[in-house]
Amino acid sequence: MSALLDGRRGDRRLDRAAHHGGPPLARGGEDQDQRDREIHHFGEYIGQSFVVIGGVAGLVLAMAEVDQFWIANAIYLAFVLSALLGSAAKIVAYRLGFPAVVRPARHQSSIRPALQPTAR
């Protein structure tokens, strides 16, 4: 708080995160590496799946003409589970390790482009 009052700059990680609109940088100011990005996407994938499940559950409840109270609570529960389980998946992936994904090299086509001259 005193840093704000006396005009000094705050935490650089938080400043950079606020500027780029993303989470604070990992591991003491280093940029995120591929593993960090994959863990973030993994957690978001888990969380978003519960949002979809909640939307479908709300739709099914609406088609069954259930009271609006229960429809709203089902959708709210899906949002809560989305946040909790998405964050838990990220924590577990960091604590237990997340397998590195080895991406295969792009396949080079054996067909030459028509505009390139042939080697003789």
Secondary structure as a PSIPRED ss2 file (coil, helix, strand):
# PSIPRED VFORMAT (PSIPRED V4.0)

   1 M C   1.000  0.000  0.000
   2 S H   0.000  1.000  0.000
   3 A H   0.000  1.000  0.000
   4 L H   0.000  1.000  0.000
   5 L H   0.000  1.000  0.000
   6 D C   1.000  0.000  0.000
   7 G C   1.000  0.000  0.000
   8 R C   1.000  0.000  0.000
   9 R C   1.000  0.000  0.000
  10 G C   1.000  0.000  0.000
  11 D C   1.000  0.000  0.000
  12 R H   0.000  1.000  0.000
  13 R H   0.000  1.000  0.000
  14 L H   0.000  1.000  0.000
  15 D H   0.000  1.000  0.000
  16 R H   0.000  1.000  0.000
  17 A H   0.000  1.000  0.000
  18 A H   0.000  1.000  0.000
  19 H H   0.000  1.000  0.000
  20 H H   0.000  1.000  0.000
  21 G C   1.000  0.000  0.000
  22 G C   1.000  0.000  0.000
  23 P C   1.000  0.000  0.000
  24 P C   1.000  0.000  0.000
  25 L C   1.000  0.000  0.000
  26 A C   1.000  0.000  0.000
  27 R C   1.000  0.000  0.000
  28 G C   1.000  0.000  0.000
  29 G C   1.000  0.000  0.000
  30 E C   1.000  0.000  0.000
  31 D C   1.000  0.000  0.000
  32 Q C   1.000  0.000  0.000
  33 D C   1.000  0.000  0.000
  34 Q H   0.000  1.000  0.000
  35 R H   0.000  1.000  0.000
  36 D H   0.000  1.000  0.000
  37 R H   0.000  1.000  0.000
  38 E H   0.000  1.000  0.000
  39 I H   0.000  1.000  0.000
  40 H H   0.000  1.000  0.000
  41 H H   0.000  1.000  0.000
  42 F H   0.000  1.000  0.000
  43 G H   0.000  1.000  0.000
  44 E H   0.000  1.000  0.000
  45 Y H   0.000  1.000  0.000
  46 I H   0.000  1.000  0.000
  47 G H   0.000  1.000  0.000
  48 Q H   0.000  1.000  0.000
  49 S H   0.000  1.000  0.000
  50 F H   0.000  1.000  0.000
  51 V H   0.000  1.000  0.000
  52 V H   0.000  1.000  0.000
  53 I H   0.000  1.000  0.000
  54 G H   0.000  1.000  0.000
  55 G H   0.000  1.000  0.000
  56 V H   0.000  1.000  0.000
  57 A H   0.000  1.000  0.000
  58 G H   0.000  1.000  0.000
  59 L H   0.000  1.000  0.000
  60 V H   0.000  1.000  0.000
  61 L H   0.000  1.000  0.000
  62 A H   0.000  1.000  0.000
  63 M H   0.000  1.000  0.000
  64 A C   1.000  0.000  0.000
  65 E C   1.000  0.000  0.000
  66 V C   1.000  0.000  0.000
  67 D C   1.000  0.000  0.000
  68 Q H   0.000  1.000  0.000
  69 F H   0.000  1.000  0.000
  70 W H   0.000  1.000  0.000
  71 I H   0.000  1.000  0.000
  72 A H   0.000  1.000  0.000
  73 N H   0.000  1.000  0.000
  74 A H   0.000  1.000  0.000
  75 I H   0.000  1.000  0.000
  76 Y H   0.000  1.000  0.000
  77 L H   0.000  1.000  0.000
  78 A H   0.000  1.000  0.000
  79 F H   0.000  1.000  0.000
  80 V H   0.000  1.000  0.000
  81 L H   0.000  1.000  0.000
  82 S H   0.000  1.000  0.000
  83 A H   0.000  1.000  0.000
  84 L H   0.000  1.000  0.000
  85 L H   0.000  1.000  0.000
  86 G H   0.000  1.000  0.000
  87 S H   0.000  1.000  0.000
  88 A H   0.000  1.000  0.000
  89 A H   0.000  1.000  0.000
  90 K H   0.000  1.000  0.000
  91 I H   0.000  1.000  0.000
  92 V H   0.000  1.000  0.000
  93 A H   0.000  1.000  0.000
  94 Y H   0.000  1.000  0.000
  95 R H   0.000  1.000  0.000
  96 L H   0.000  1.000  0.000
  97 G C   1.000  0.000  0.000
  98 F C   1.000  0.000  0.000
  99 P C   1.000  0.000  0.000
 100 A C   1.000  0.000  0.000
 101 V C   1.000  0.000  0.000
 102 V C   1.000  0.000  0.000
 103 R C   1.000  0.000  0.000
 104 P C   1.000  0.000  0.000
 105 A C   1.000  0.000  0.000
 106 R C   1.000  0.000  0.000
 107 H C   1.000  0.000  0.000
 108 Q C   1.000  0.000  0.000
 109 S C   1.000  0.000  0.000
 110 S C   1.000  0.000  0.000
 111 I C   1.000  0.000  0.000
 112 R C   1.000  0.000  0.000
 113 P C   1.000  0.000  0.000
 114 A C   1.000  0.000  0.000
 115 L C   1.000  0.000  0.000
 116 Q C   1.000  0.000  0.000
 117 P C   1.000  0.000  0.000
 118 T C   1.000  0.000  0.000
 119 A C   1.000  0.000  0.000
 120 R C   1.000  0.000  0.000
